Amino acid sequence: MIQQSIDISPTPKLNQALYETQKILEQPQKNKQAHYGKYADLRAIDRAIRKAINTADSGISFSQGVIDDANANGKVSHKIYTVIRHISGEEKIIYGDSFPDDSNMQKQGANETYAKRTSLCLAFGIVADDDDDGQGASLLEQYQRKEEENKVKVIAYLKDNIKKVDKDVSERVFAVLGKKDKTLDHLSYRQALILSGALMYELARENKMEE
């Protein structure tokens, strides 16, 4: 089975670019109708993200792919992943929704499109559906719980490692957020990722200087 873990590799430039993109990202137009209400299809979501990237001139691009997986019983399923890249060469891989293998190619295609749509929403923080009698809320709650778990891990990393640098370096790290408050527990997940990227960069630079 696919093993997933939080990616806290140093990507300060990509993190800053994502921050700038999401500041101006407008929720896509809900251009389709389902039994639970209106929703934005994959094309509308893609268009909204690319518009924000172009407007912010943030230097990021993204693509999606599929990983095949099988459980202990040999049952095959597929998982969508989203790769977000920055012109600096930094990138993040974000794992998203899974969908079952289906011999009906039309149904398989529809399942893949749905998984890509929801995975792209998770990667860029988009809400593309009306309330679907709790189903959409449940998906959002699952994502929020996972995000909170990841934030706890990133903040724990920051607390363990920020003490390894001197005051001047610490000031540079926190300057990435443009705020004076250095209370780590008050950070959002996005801010924690940006800060961890900056800290990793400084730690790597200090190690190189020592060498």
N, C-alpha and C positions, 0 to 999 in steps of 0.2 A: 504493500500500500504506500501511497505518496506520503512522505514525511514532511511536515511543514514546521517552520520555526520563524520567529520574528527576525527580520533583516535589519540590523542596526549598523551596517557598513557605512563608512563616512561618505556622505553625499551632500555636503553643505550647499553647493551651488544648485544642485537639483532641488533640494528642500526649499531654498529661497525662491527658486523659479516657480515651484508649485504653489507656494504661499502667494506670490504675486498673481498667478493665474486664478487661484480660487477666490481672491479678493474681488475680482470683477466677473467671475463666472455667474451667468444668469441661468436659472433653472429652465430647461428646455420646454418648448410648447408641447402640451399634451394633445397630440394630433390623432390619436387612435381611441376607439371605444371598445371596452370589454364589458362583461356582465357586471363587474364590480365598479365600473366607472371609466373615466378617461385615463390614458397613459401616454407617455412619450415613447415612440418606437426607437430602435437602435440608430436609425439615420438621424433622428432629431437630437438624440443624446450626443452622438458623434459631432454633429454640426455645432451644438452649443459649446462643447469643449474646445473644438478647433477655433471657434470665433474668439473665445477667451484667450487662448494661447496667442493668436495673431494680434489681438488688441493689446495684450500685455507685452508682446514681443519677448516672451519669456525664454525662448530657445529650447523648448521641450517638444518632444514628439512621443507618440505611443503606438503600440500595436498589440494585438491579442493572438494567442495561440491555444492549442489544445494538447493536454497530456492524457495519454491512455493509462488507465489504472485497473487493477483487478484485486478483489478481496480474497480472503483465505479459501473461499469456495470456488474461485475462478470466475466469478461474475464480473464482467467488464463494465466499467463506467468511464466517463471522461470528465476532465476538469479544465476549466478555462483559467488562463493566467494572462495578466496584463503587464506589459513591459513599458515603463515610462523612462525615456532617455533625455539627457541634457546634452547640449552641444559641447560641453566640457568633456564628455565621455562618461560621466556618472550615470548610473541607471538603477532602477528598482524593479523588482519583480513582485507583483501582488497577486496572490492566488484568490480566485473567486468561486463562482458556483460550479457545481458538478451536475452532470446529467447522465441518465442511463443509456446504455447501448441499445439501439432499436434497429431491427431488420428493415422496418419501413423507412425508406430513405427520406420521404417527405416529412414524416414525424421526427426523424433524427435531425433533419435540418432545422425544423421549427424549435426543437429542444435546444439545439446549439445556439440559435439566434437569441432565444430567451436568456440562456445562461450568459452569453456575451453582453447582453443588454444590462442585466442585473450586476454583472461583474464590473462593467465600466462605471456604473453608478456608484458602486462601493469604492472603486479606485479614486474617483474624483469628488465624492460627497454629493451626489445628485439624488434628488427624490423625484422619481419619474412616474409615480402611480398615485391615483386617488386612493382613499381608504377602501380597502377591499374586505370589509367585515372582519378585520383583525389579522388577515393573512399578511398584508403589507406591513402592518405594525409589528407583527411577529418577526418578520425578516429584518426590519430596522432594529428592533430590540436585540436580536441576535448579533447583528453587526456592532451595535453600540457596546454590548457586553464584551465582545471580542476586542474592540478598540480599547475599552477600559483596561482589560487584562494586559494588552500590549503596552499601554501607557504606563502601567505600574512597573513593567519590566524595564522600560526605557528610563523612567525616573530613578529606579533602583540603580541602573548603570551610571546615571549622572551623579547620584549621591556617592557612589563608591569611587568614582574616578575624578570628580572635580577637585577633591582634596589633594590630588597628585600634582596639581599645577600651582604655580605661585599666583599672587594677587593680580599682577599685570596680565597674565595669560587668562585668568578667570574673567577679568574685565573685558577682554577681547571676545571671549566666548559669549558672554551675556549681551555684548553690544550687537550681536547678530539679530537679536529680537527687537532691538531699539527700545528697550524698557529698562527702568532702574530696579524694579522689583526682582529680587533674586530668590524668591520663594519657589522652590521646585515643585512643591505639592500643588501649587495653583496653576501649573502649566496645562494647556490643552495638549492633546495628543500630537497635533501638528507642530506646536511650539517645542514640545519635548524632542521630536524627531530632528527639527532644525538645530536645536541646541546640542543634541548628541553628535550630529554631524560635525558641528564646529569644534566640539571638544575632541573628537577623534582626530580631526585634522591637526589640532594643536599638539596632542599627545604623540602623533606620528612624527610631526616636525621636531619635537624635542628629542625623540629617539634618534632621528637622523643626525641632529646636532651633536648628540653624545658620541655617535659613531665617528 
